[in-house]
Amino acid sequence: MPRRELHEASIPLRHRSSTLFSFTTIMSRLFVFCLTFGLSLYGLTEMYGVLSANSITQLQWLFLVFFSINFIWIAYAFAQACLGFIVSLLPSLNQHKEAEPDFKTAVLLPIYNEDPTRIYAAIKAMRSDLLEKAPNQYAFFILSDSNQPDAWLHEEAILSPTLTADPACPVYYRKRTDNAERKAGNIADWVQNWGHDYEAMIVLDADSLMSADCLITLSKRLAGSPKVGLIQTLPTIIRANTLYGRLQQFANHCYGPIYARGLAAWHGLSSNFWGHNAIIRTQAFAQSACLPILPGKAPFGGHVLSHDFIEAALMRRAGWGIRFDTDLKASYEEAPPSLMDVITRDRRWCQGNLQHKAFLFSQGMSLPTRLHIFSGIMSYLSAVFWLTLILIGLAIAIQATVVRPEYFSNPSLFPTWPVFDAERALDLFYVSMALVLAPKVFGWFIALLNFRRCLSFGGPILLTLSTIMEVLFSALYAPILMVSQFGVVYNIFRGKDSGWSPQSRDDGSITWKESLRMHKVHTFVGILLALISLSLNLDLFYWLLPISAGLMLSIPLSKLSGSQRFSRTINTLKMLRSPEEKADKAPIIKQFEQSFNQQKGPTLTSLSDLLHHGDLLTLHLAQLNEDDTRPMIFHAATVTAEWKVQHAHDVEHLEGMLSRDEKMALLSNPHLLLTLTQRFA
């Protein structure tokens, strides 16, 4: 698995797609380009007309620039959604080839300080499904990167019952003590040590779940397209139990397919990878997708943080087709439970996406790949441009109110009045709002047309009310996310590294104190925005109220976002429902929830527990490297842990003496563990 360079020559696409597939891809790209260009030209022309009713000041020119950036971005998003809407109305033309695979597929579950009960339940459900439908074709690998000692011991205790060498569908566990390159390094370690035996690997997340039919179809499609290197599925969100989770879940089910079909149509064989719920050709990945190390220090240099986009880009540069199959069902994931969890996740994602600027103009990348990278960067920079546009508009209003106009600045019989075309501005506002809301309307309309799908959302009335509720709450949460992402981008450009923290996947409840700490700046910005606009003009106050209201209410809105009680109330009213919440939900979800609710494994977090469970101690020792040929490296935590092992009165005394780093060093050192067992077993 050779490490790739930032700049390398591209290899022509190996896969020769059908004439129909090539034609629809080209036409889709033309459609997106022409619609984006046409709408952008209209918006820019209209805004110039609004501002040039008399003469344009320097501040208005700046406003025009930032308006143009924002309008082009929403026009581009609308064009893709519009394409997806058209594709949804037409019968499927592209049928992907399938063939019986003559290889075994590995299912990889990288975990990092996760709740192991979810992993246990997911593996148990997927494995039982595969044993029935595809024995001897799949193997599971739990790839642990956990760096907390209690989390490490707990996951071994919970997951050990799933481990089996049964050739019909074995389950393996590997704990990596060196967390180099994070998840990308975790996958690369598996590829280099075990990947030779598996021609394909299906990468999941800790919250992923896929049915056997979906897993089998992925293997068949990869076998049927030998020059395709990666096939990405469209994961649907399940098991949301908070307000914010339900909002994401409903949007994912109702609007998500519209966006996805539009993306898949113009991506063709140059699609993207989202890091999970996808099948990858192992050899192709090994040959082409080892990430380069970026020059400089974090946050922009070093190891690539958001690996998935770039891995897909490198595989496409090496000539492998990357495909997005949106028709595959029963590919699931879970969503962050609260607004605070989304903001925390955004810090890592934002840094990773901004890192990608190094690849935007690197040699060998195809145009669709560069657009994927640019879209990832813009997904966070757009918050900066949006907030900047608001502030410039406010500055123009202040200037018009405070600064005395020069009525006779030019020699003329008539004064030069500071005017703009208000009617034209209002029309442009309506068009802008239509572009923003249209994708949601498309999703609602497509759901209405399909009777069974409409019923799965509760019927036409509940579907409509749920759509309205989602739009209103999204409008309130949007300015909070805007200011948060602005702050994240600012900190990253200041050189602040976001680190690598595990994602919250369970209870999203937060205290009022936590909400106040997180959102006091948002509240202050909202109040300041409201007071300034109110002092200038009442109409301006109302105009900015959708933004200032969300910011002023950020503390209670954040608290409400993680509320399970409010979520249960919404569910009782049958609002924001998804198809997977029906009584006849997918069998794989039923199996998962049954295993998750019944799982009562031991909670092993102490050294005393480890010493009293011989099987778990054997499993733990089997994960450690006992190679004595390695050069001796001084490690302070190991030295102090060894001293404490030698001088502790008993295991409980030792537990109280050890720091987190020392306990981790002890658990990572087989010789120290053997010394421990000899003293206190």
Buried (B, 14 or more C-beta within 10 A) or exposed (E): BEEBEBEBEBEEBBBEBEEEBEEBBEEBBEBBEEBBBEBBEBBBEBBBBBBEBEEBBEBBEBBBEBBBBBBBBBBBBBBBBBBBBBBBEEEEEBEBEBEEBEBBBBBBBBBBBBBBBBBBBBBBBBBBBBBEBBEEBBBBBBBBBBBBBBBBBBBBBBBBEBBEEEEBBBBBBBBBBEBEBBBBBBBBBBBEEBBEEBBBBBBBBBBBBBBBBBBBBBBBBBBBBEBBBBBBBBBBBBBBBBBBBBBBBBBBBBBBBBBBBBBBBBBBBBBBBBBBBBBBBBBBBBBBBBBBEBEEEBBBEBBBBBBBBBBBBBBBBBBBBBBBBBBBBBBBBBBBBBBBBBBBBBBBBBBBBBBBBBBBEBEBBBEBBBBBBBBBBBBBBBBBBBBBBBEBBBEBBBBBEEEEEEEEEEEEEEEBEBEBBEEBBEEBEEBBEEBBEBBBBBBBBBBBEEEEBBBBBBBBEBBBBBBEBBBEBBBBBBBBBBBBBBBBBEBBEEEBBBEBEBBBBBEBBBEEEBBBEBBEBBBEBBEEBBEBBBEBEEEBBEBBBEBBBBBBBBBEBBBBBBBBEBBEEBBEBBBBBBBBBEEEBBBBBEBBBEBBEEBEBBEBBBBBBBBEBEEBBEBBEEBBEEEEEEEEEEEEBBEBBBEBBEEBEEBEEBBEBBEEBBBBBBBBBBEBBEBBBEBBE
